[in-house]
Structure formats: structure tokens, C-alpha cells
Amino acid sequence: MEDIMEKDAKIYVAGHHGMVGSAILRTLKAQGYTNFVLRTSKELDLRRQADVEEFFRTEKPDYVFFAASKVGGIMANSLYPADFMYDNMIMEMNMIKNAYDNGVKKLLFLGSSCIYPRMAPQPMKEDCLLTSALEQTNEAYALAKISGLRYCQYMNRQYGTHYISVMPTNLYGPNDNYHPQNSHVLPAMIRRFHEAKENNAPTVTIWGTGKPLREFLYVDDLAEACVYLMNTYDGDETVNLGTGKEISIGELAELVKKVVGYEGKIEYDTSKPDGTPRKLLDVSKLESLGWKYHTELEEGIALAYHDFLTSDVRVER
């Protein structure tokens, strides 16, 4: 097992402007870490091999949290599959290879629970990856993420590196993406119910039947788990990060409606796809490693809604 990160170790948080990366950076600072190397996507395009090589050669980070990726909801994944595959695949290969070439002590790679098989046994254990067909609506993204995760494992086996990977469930919280077309289900609901409240709209329409079951983890809990695992875990197998609790999309809509204070009705557009019917992580491995979530869903939604109201996240991206 690797030593715990020194408080002055040089830490590169890739994707620090995104929801996950910014939460990891917040958590590291709160825990007393002081030496960060950060680049925006405009300052360093992770898709450009020569630029990534130059960055690692110059900066020589000790630890890397790889939270940079191209992400989106069902619509975005359906419209832009080639972009999702190319951008994620090439970023991962560039980052992980250059981490090795420049002596990074440890790297944490973030996957996603949506890369598990569509009909995986529930709750999903880490070893169900690649056991059956993927969900078609985000297959391109899933294939890219699986490649990054496997590349970490292959590097460990071939070169003796210490690259770990985690599999987060659906995330939400500060600095989320609230774009009207390209956002995930929970931030999309927050925006939709808020705008309906502002406009006194009589109804809010939710895609699908409302029956699919989903699990949600507050992003600051996720960040805490990532830092914890970076300091304590050195296994080759990925680790699921979630709550182990699920809620239907319909129940989630009612909860967001309550938090936002919307008074109208909820309708369902059953001509739209539901996506995966159920997606719950088995978090027994995470809990056996000594970590458990602490932000309950209603509290987390209230925190996320406050962030939505008080920041510039409503600007379309």
C-alpha cells in the first residue's frame, strides 16, 4: 500500500472547474493540502498529446485525480456519440501514459456507474463489468470509460504502477451542469421546476414513465471518498462509490418539486426513453474499506438548489 499523501505533495486535479474536480479540490484544501497544479481546458487541451507531454514533463505532479471528461445526459449521448468516444478515449490515454512516463506516484481514475451492463444484476458489484451488453443510449461514453479503467489496470500489471479507479453513481451538487438539453436528470429537474415556479407554469413534464430507479450521491461526499481512497486503497479492482439507496424518477421529481416549492402538477412524456430500468451500486466493498456517505438526498438537493440560485451555473454552456 502506498503512503498517505504528504500535505505539500504536488497534486494535479484534472478537470478542476467541473463539478467533480472542483469538489475534490475543495475537499483537499479543507484537509490541509496546499500544493496544487491546475489547468483549465483552455490552458491545457488534454486531447493534444504533445501539450499533455509538455505539461507533465514540466510540472511533474506527485498525485493525479483524473476528473476531466466529456459528459452529458441521454440526449447529448445520443446526438454526439463519436465526440463522446473520441474526446474521452484520447484524454485518458494521454493522461495515464504521461503519468507513468513522468513518475506520478499514484493516480485516481473516475469511471461511472453507467458503464456497467444494462441488465446487470442489482445491486451491481464491481465484477459485473463487461459481463453483458451495455446501455445503447450511452454506449460510446461507456466504451471510452471502460478503456480508461482497463488501461489503469494494465499499467499496474505491466509496470507496477499504483493507479486506482472508482465507479461513482449519479452525482449532483455545487457546480453542476444545468444546461436545458445536455444535463443529467437531477440538475435538469432542478432547472425545470425552478423555471416552472418562476413562470407559474401549470405543469412540468418529465421524460419517460417515472418508474426507473436511480441512486444519487452528493458530490462533496464523492470527493471525500476519492481522497480517502487515494490515501488508503491500492487494489487493482475498481471501487463503487455510492449510497446503496435508490429512488424512482417519479419520487425524485416529487422531492425536487418540494425543495423548489413548485405548486403545479407533474406529467410524464412516455414517448421519451427511460434509459436503464435500474442502476444501484453494491457499496459493500467501499464500506468494508472504511467509508460511508453522509449527505441524505433531500438535504443534498436543498444544497444543490441553493447553489443553483446563488451562482452563475444557470448560464447555458
C-alpha angles and dihedrals in degrees: 000000000000123000119260114271112268113239090242096043113130106254125190114201105193110206095021092160092059126086095261098038094048090050091051090049091049091050094047092050091047089053093053104261111147113173113079134163111201136176131179118225088255091054094045123019103203090202091068109084097199092050093050091048091052092047095053093042091053102038102033098197118202096212133023129202104194103206098142117112144131106255139172146145131271094288096049092046091050094048100042109030095142092052093048092051098044099042096047097041096050094044091053096048092047095047100044095044093049092047087059095043091054101044102254106180096214139357130197116206121199117217125171136239089237089075092069117099116284094240098033116154110269129271090034118233122205093251095061091080113123094004095119144356121319126236104275095217092067104019095126093054091044094051091051094048093047088053092054093048092048091046089058090052093047091050090052092051097043102036106020094243124160102233115150129188133207131199110214123196121224108320132205139166142086117008094018122157111258097177109149094233108021104046132103124255103269099046088042089056093048091054094043096049092043093052091045089052091048092049096040089236112181095220143023118209121217122197117249131357100311090237103105114106122230139180122218131198124192107241096233089056088051091051092050090052092050093053090045092053093044087059099040113023128074104160127131094227121085120250124226114231114201147098101261088232127109138197132188119250088242092054090045090053090052090050094050090045089054095047093046092044097234114166103194133089132278119231129186126223100211092182087074122081123264097206118209111004096222134006116177124154125223101230098181092111092052092048091047087056089058107260133109132172120253109186113090118215101251091048091047093049089051090052091047092049090050089052090049091053098044104041138055093255090114090072107108113250 
